[in-house]
């Protein structure tokens, strides 16, 4: 690896000291570092993402890494330096930075692919997510009505505060907080978890990654229009209304994660959840 794209969460690394350390350690060994360009809203400028990079190093938390995963070209490995809290996705802790950069230079690492989801609206617009696609209510607190179809067949109708459609990677995010199951991140499956279901039917459902899910926004009482927000990894947000549908399936794009540690997912999970 010779060329590295460095993406910094300025809210986490305010003085860019950690960014400077990463760049210094790599450039001392003759590597090339290219800083990420962002707009005034602190969003990555997609048109300025360099094409000839070998690795993306993300300095921040899981949210920063997910943002990079959604815009990065497929096949380029991503390494996260954790300046957040739990950091299920970020691989490197601040105290281990020097050792981590040495491993990269010596090519002492492994990579693994993570599945992503694609959501397609009736107008043909699409978006992707590494963690989850979440449907929540817009405006006043009220129950939402969802009809859930799997491969064209009605599976269930829900009355809930929302719905989470999660990848295995995202199973430790909002899905976990909503009582959903933890799934091994390299697995190939889709997890459907209602948010605060207003019935006895509150269980999550684990589906095959090859299944196609269609969620239809159901009717409210007295034919009132239901308004729903759909968020992809908590970022891109689209509004939907009663009668409209979104189709969700496995995306052709995958995220490549770089691993330096030999610690298993189970061990990492135990450490992260200990005391929580």
C-alpha positions as CSV (number, residue, x, y, z in Angstrom):
1,X,0.0,0.0,0.0
2,X,1.4,3.4,-1.1
3,X,-1.5,5.9,-1.2
4,X,-3.8,6.6,1.8
5,X,-6.9,8.7,1.9
6,X,-7.2,10.3,5.3
7,X,-10.7,11.2,6.5
8,X,-11.0,13.1,9.8
9,X,-14.0,13.8,11.9
10,X,-13.2,17.4,12.9
11,X,-15.6,17.2,15.9
12,X,-13.5,14.3,17.3
13,X,-10.0,15.5,16.3
14,X,-10.5,19.2,16.7
15,X,-6.9,20.2,16.6
16,X,-6.0,17.6,14.0
17,X,-3.3,16.3,16.3
18,X,-4.3,12.6,15.7
19,X,-4.5,13.3,11.9
20,X,-1.0,14.7,12.0
21,X,0.3,11.7,13.9
22,X,-1.2,9.3,11.3
23,X,0.1,11.3,8.4
24,X,3.6,11.6,10.0
25,X,3.9,7.9,10.7
26,X,3.0,7.0,7.1
27,X,5.0,9.8,5.3
28,X,8.1,8.9,7.4
29,X,8.0,5.5,5.6
30,X,7.6,7.1,2.2
31,X,3.8,6.7,1.9
32,X,1.5,9.3,0.3
33,X,-1.4,10.7,2.2
34,X,-4.3,12.6,0.6
35,X,-6.6,14.6,2.9
36,X,-10.4,14.3,2.4
37,X,-12.1,17.4,1.1
38,X,-15.4,18.4,2.8
39,X,-18.0,21.1,2.1
40,X,-19.3,23.8,4.4
41,X,-21.7,21.3,6.0
42,X,-18.7,19.0,6.7
43,X,-19.9,16.4,4.2
44,X,-17.5,14.5,2.0
45,X,-17.2,16.0,-1.5
46,X,-17.7,12.9,-3.6
47,X,-16.2,14.5,-6.8
48,X,-12.9,15.1,-4.9
49,X,-12.4,11.5,-3.7
50,X,-9.1,10.4,-5.3
51,X,-9.4,7.3,-7.5
52,X,-5.9,5.9,-7.1
53,X,-5.8,5.2,-3.4
54,X,-5.0,1.9,-1.7
55,X,-6.7,2.4,1.7
56,X,-8.9,4.8,3.5
57,X,-8.0,5.7,7.1
58,X,-10.9,7.2,9.1
59,X,-10.2,9.1,12.2
60,X,-13.3,9.5,14.4
61,X,-16.0,7.0,15.4
62,X,-18.3,4.4,13.8
63,X,-20.4,7.1,12.2
64,X,-17.5,8.6,10.3
65,X,-16.5,5.2,9.1
66,X,-20.0,4.5,7.8
67,X,-20.0,7.8,6.0
68,X,-16.9,6.8,4.1
69,X,-18.2,3.3,3.4
70,X,-21.2,4.8,1.6
71,X,-19.2,6.9,-0.8
72,X,-16.0,4.9,-1.3
73,X,-15.2,2.9,-4.3
74,X,-15.8,-0.9,-3.8
75,X,-12.8,-3.0,-2.9
76,X,-10.8,-0.3,-1.1
77,X,-10.2,-1.3,2.5
78,X,-11.2,1.0,5.3
79,X,-9.4,1.3,8.6
80,X,-10.9,3.2,11.5
81,X,-9.0,5.0,14.3
82,X,-11.4,5.2,17.2
83,X,-11.9,8.6,18.8
84,X,-15.6,7.9,19.6
85,X,-17.1,5.7,22.4
86,X,-17.7,2.0,21.9
87,X,-16.4,1.8,18.4
88,X,-17.7,-1.6,17.1
89,X,-16.4,-0.8,13.6
90,X,-13.2,1.3,14.3
91,X,-10.3,-1.1,14.6
92,X,-7.5,1.0,16.1
93,X,-7.5,2.6,19.6
94,X,-5.5,5.8,20.0
95,X,-2.9,4.2,22.3
96,X,-2.1,1.6,19.6
97,X,-1.6,4.0,16.7
98,X,2.1,3.5,16.2
99,X,1.9,-0.2,16.2
100,X,-1.1,-0.2,13.9
101,X,0.7,2.0,11.3
102,X,3.7,-0.3,11.4
103,X,1.4,-3.3,10.7
104,X,0.0,-1.6,7.7
105,X,3.4,-0.7,6.3
106,X,4.5,-4.3,6.8
107,X,1.2,-5.6,5.3
108,X,0.4,-7.4,8.4
109,X,-3.4,-7.3,8.2
110,X,-6.5,-9.1,6.9
111,X,-9.6,-7.8,5.2
112,X,-13.2,-8.9,5.2
113,X,-16.2,-7.9,3.2
114,X,-19.5,-6.6,4.8
115,X,-22.8,-6.7,3.0
116,X,-24.8,-3.5,2.4
117,X,-28.5,-2.8,1.8
118,X,-30.1,-0.9,-1.0
119,X,-33.4,0.8,-0.8
120,X,-35.3,1.5,-4.0
121,X,-38.3,3.9,-4.1
122,X,-41.2,3.8,-6.5
123,X,-39.8,6.7,-8.5
124,X,-36.6,4.7,-9.1
125,X,-34.4,6.6,-6.7
126,X,-32.0,4.5,-4.7
127,X,-29.7,4.8,-1.7
128,X,-27.4,2.4,0.2
129,X,-26.6,1.6,3.8
130,X,-23.9,-0.3,5.7
131,X,-25.7,-0.3,9.0
132,X,-29.4,0.1,8.6
133,X,-32.4,1.6,6.9
134,X,-34.8,3.1,9.5
135,X,-38.4,4.2,9.1
136,X,-39.7,6.6,11.8
137,X,-42.7,8.9,12.1
138,X,-42.7,12.5,11.1
139,X,-44.3,15.1,13.3
140,X,-46.6,14.3,16.3
141,X,-46.1,11.2,18.4
142,X,-48.4,8.5,17.0
143,X,-48.5,4.9,16.0
144,X,-47.3,4.1,12.5
145,X,-48.8,1.3,10.3
146,X,-46.6,-0.8,8.2
147,X,-47.3,-3.7,5.9
148,X,-44.2,-6.0,5.4
149,X,-43.9,-8.1,2.3
150,X,-41.1,-10.7,1.7
151,X,-40.6,-11.9,-1.8
152,X,-44.0,-10.6,-2.7
153,X,-45.9,-12.3,0.1
154,X,-47.4,-10.4,3.0
155,X,-45.5,-11.4,6.2
156,X,-47.0,-9.2,8.8
157,X,-48.7,-5.9,9.5
158,X,-47.2,-3.8,12.3
159,X,-48.4,-1.0,14.5
160,X,-45.2,0.5,15.9
161,X,-43.1,3.6,16.4
162,X,-40.9,2.6,13.4
163,X,-39.0,-0.1,11.7
164,X,-35.3,-1.0,11.4
165,X,-34.0,-3.0,8.5
166,X,-30.4,-3.9,9.5
167,X,-27.4,-5.6,8.1
168,X,-25.3,-7.9,10.3
169,X,-22.9,-5.0,10.7
170,X,-25.7,-2.8,11.9
171,X,-27.1,-5.4,14.3
172,X,-25.0,-3.8,17.1
173,X,-26.3,-0.3,16.4
174,X,-29.9,0.9,16.6
175,X,-31.1,-2.7,16.1
176,X,-29.5,-3.7,19.4
177,X,-30.9,-0.7,21.2
178,X,-34.4,-1.7,20.0
179,X,-34.0,-5.2,21.4
180,X,-32.9,-6.9,18.1
181,X,-30.4,-9.8,17.9
182,X,-26.7,-9.4,17.5
183,X,-25.5,-11.1,14.2
184,X,-22.0,-12.1,13.3
185,X,-20.9,-9.2,11.0
186,X,-19.7,-11.3,8.1
187,X,-22.9,-13.3,7.9
188,X,-25.3,-12.8,5.0
189,X,-28.7,-11.9,6.4
190,X,-31.2,-9.1,6.9
191,X,-32.7,-8.3,10.3
192,X,-36.1,-6.7,10.6
193,X,-36.9,-5.2,14.0
194,X,-40.0,-3.1,14.9
195,X,-39.4,-0.1,17.2
196,X,-41.7,-0.2,20.2
197,X,-44.4,-2.4,18.6
198,X,-47.8,-1.7,20.0
199,X,-48.8,-5.4,20.1
200,X,-47.6,-8.7,21.4
201,X,-45.8,-9.2,18.1
202,X,-42.5,-7.5,19.0
203,X,-40.0,-10.1,17.9
204,X,-37.3,-9.4,15.3
205,X,-37.2,-11.5,12.1
206,X,-33.9,-12.7,10.5
207,X,-34.2,-13.1,6.8
208,X,-32.0,-14.4,4.0
209,X,-29.8,-11.8,2.4
210,X,-31.3,-13.0,-0.9
211,X,-34.8,-12.0,0.1
212,X,-36.5,-8.8,-1.2
213,X,-38.4,-6.8,1.4
214,X,-41.1,-4.3,0.6
215,X,-42.5,-2.0,3.2
216,X,-45.8,-0.3,2.5
217,X,-46.9,2.7,4.6
218,X,-50.4,1.7,5.9
219,X,-53.4,3.8,6.4
220,X,-54.3,5.7,9.6
221,X,-57.8,5.8,11.0
222,X,-60.3,8.0,9.1
223,X,-58.1,7.8,6.0
224,X,-55.7,10.3,7.4
225,X,-52.3,10.5,5.6
226,X,-49.4,8.9,7.3
227,X,-46.1,10.7,7.0
228,X,-42.8,8.8,7.5
229,X,-39.1,9.5,7.4
230,X,-36.7,6.9,6.0
231,X,-33.0,7.3,6.9
232,X,-30.1,5.5,5.4
233,X,-27.4,5.0,8.1
234,X,-28.9,8.0,9.8
235,X,-27.9,10.3,6.9
236,X,-29.9,10.5,3.7
237,X,-33.5,11.1,4.7
238,X,-36.5,10.7,2.4
239,X,-40.1,11.3,3.2
240,X,-42.9,8.8,2.4
241,X,-46.6,8.9,2.7
242,X,-49.6,6.5,3.1
243,X,-49.7,3.9,0.3
244,X,-46.1,4.4,-0.8
245,X,-43.6,1.6,-0.8
246,X,-39.9,1.0,-0.5
247,X,-38.1,-2.1,-1.7
248,X,-35.1,-3.2,0.3
249,X,-32.5,-5.9,-0.8
250,X,-28.9,-6.7,-0.5
251,X,-26.8,-4.2,-2.4
252,X,-24.3,-5.3,-5.1
253,X,-21.8,-3.0,-3.4
254,X,-19.8,-4.3,-0.4
255,X,-17.6,-2.6,2.2
256,X,-14.1,-3.9,2.7
257,X,-12.9,-3.6,6.3
258,X,-9.2,-3.9,7.3
259,X,-8.3,-5.8,10.5
260,X,-5.0,-5.6,12.3
261,X,-6.0,-7.4,15.5
262,X,-6.3,-11.1,15.8
263,X,-9.1,-10.7,18.3
264,X,-12.2,-12.5,17.2
265,X,-15.6,-10.8,16.9
266,X,-16.9,-12.6,19.9
267,X,-13.9,-11.4,22.0
268,X,-14.3,-7.9,20.7
269,X,-18.1,-8.0,21.5
270,X,-17.4,-9.2,25.0
271,X,-15.0,-6.4,25.7
272,X,-17.3,-3.7,24.2
273,X,-20.3,-4.9,26.1
274,X,-18.6,-5.6,29.4
275,X,-20.2,-3.3,32.0
276,X,-22.8,-1.9,29.7
